[in-house]
Amino acid sequence: MNAAAALPDYEPEPEARPPLEPVSSTPAAPHATPRCDPCAAAGCSLRFAVAAAASALPAARDQARVFLRGFALPERTVFDVVLCLEEACKNAIRFSGTDRDIDVTLGVSGGVVHLVIRDHGAGFEPAPIDVSHKPDPFAQHGRGLFLLHSLMDDVRIERDRGAVVIARLRLAG
């Protein structure tokens, strides 16, 4: 099955959207509030902005961990999703060419973890990833997208006023 076909349709965000809460520069105090739907089947999502600087990544990781642990997920699942969030944000910081914040949406619903990372840079057309061929561990770059495709069930990258990484991980039920 084509991974892109398995993902729900992505709807570009309108230009005017409510501001996302910035990630604290101090990793000890993640503070964005999850937006939970009253219907448990609809799940919860956490939306926050990450400054386009490597120094903002520890707080983003902490914020995501706190949110995901609230669902009593296995620690390995939390680790994998947080690693994928970090790698997607690193790529946006390194390669997007923007100084604007990176928008992150992390959600859990219907037995699936959803991750959307949006930068506001140039966007790109990624080469196909073959997870059976491991990247060179000594290369300057090239491991982030490999990790995303290896750890998540579905990954799609789109261009919409920058790059949008959309990934899903089905939870063992």
Residue pairs with C-beta under 8 A, 6 or more apart in sequence:
3 153
3 154
3 155
3 156
4 154
4 156
6 153
6 154
6 168
7 154
7 156
7 166
7 168
10 116
10 156
10 158
10 160
10 164
10 166
12 160
12 161
13 118
13 160
19 49
20 32
20 47
20 48
20 49
20 101
20 103
20 104
21 31
21 32
21 33
21 47
21 48
21 49
22 48
22 49
22 51
22 101
23 30
23 32
23 48
23 49
23 50
23 51
23 56
23 59
23 60
23 63
24 30
24 31
24 59
24 63
25 51
25 55
25 56
25 59
26 59
27 58
27 59
27 61
27 62
28 62
30 59
30 62
30 63
30 66
30 67
31 63
32 46
32 47
32 48
32 63
33 46
34 44
34 45
34 46
34 67
34 70
35 44
35 45
35 46
35 47
36 43
36 44
37 43
37 44
37 109
41 109
41 110
42 109
43 107
43 108
43 109
43 110
44 67
44 70
44 107
44 108
44 109
45 105
45 106
45 107
45 108
45 109
45 114
46 63
46 64
46 67
46 104
46 105
46 106
46 107
47 103
47 104
47 105
47 106
48 60
48 63
48 104
49 101
49 102
49 103
49 104
50 56
50 57
50 59
50 60
50 89
50 101
50 102
50 104
51 101
51 102
52 92
52 93
52 96
52 98
52 99
52 100
52 101
52 102
52 119
53 93
54 90
54 93
57 86
57 89
57 90
60 85
60 86
60 89
60 104
61 82
61 85
61 86
64 81
64 82
64 85
64 104
64 106
65 78
65 82
67 106
68 77
68 78
68 81
68 82
68 106
68 108
68 113
69 78
71 108
73 108
73 113
73 171
74 172
77 113
77 169
77 171
80 151
80 152
80 169
81 106
81 113
81 115
81 151
81 152
81 169
83 147
83 151
84 115
84 147
84 148
84 151
84 152
84 167
85 104
85 106
85 115
85 117
87 143
87 144
87 145
87 147
87 148
88 115
88 117
88 144
88 148
88 165
88 167
89 102
89 104
89 117
90 144
91 144
91 145
91 163
91 165
92 98
92 102
92 117
92 119
92 121
92 162
92 163
93 102
94 141
95 121
95 124
96 102
96 119
96 120
96 121
96 122
96 123
96 162
96 163
97 121
97 122
98 119
98 120
98 121
98 122
98 162
100 119
100 120
100 121
101 120
102 117
102 118
102 119
102 120
103 116
103 117
103 118
103 119
104 115
104 116
104 117
104 118
105 114
105 115
105 116
106 113
106 114
106 115
106 116
107 113
107 114
107 115
108 114
108 171
111 170
111 171
111 173
112 168
112 169
112 170
112 171
113 168
113 169
113 171
114 166
114 167
114 168
115 152
115 165
115 166
115 167
115 168
115 169
116 164
116 165
116 166
116 167
117 164
117 165
118 160
118 162
118 163
118 164
118 165
119 162
119 163
120 161
120 162
121 162
121 163
122 162
122 163
123 159
123 160
123 161
123 162
123 163
124 157
124 159
124 163
125 159
126 145
126 157
129 145
129 146
129 149
129 155
131 146
131 149
131 150
134 146
135 142
135 143
135 146
136 142
137 143
145 155
145 157
148 155
148 165
148 167
149 155
151 169
152 167
152 168
152 169
153 168
153 169
153 170
154 167
154 168
155 165
155 166
155 167
156 165
156 166
156 167
157 163
157 164
157 165
157 166
158 164
158 166
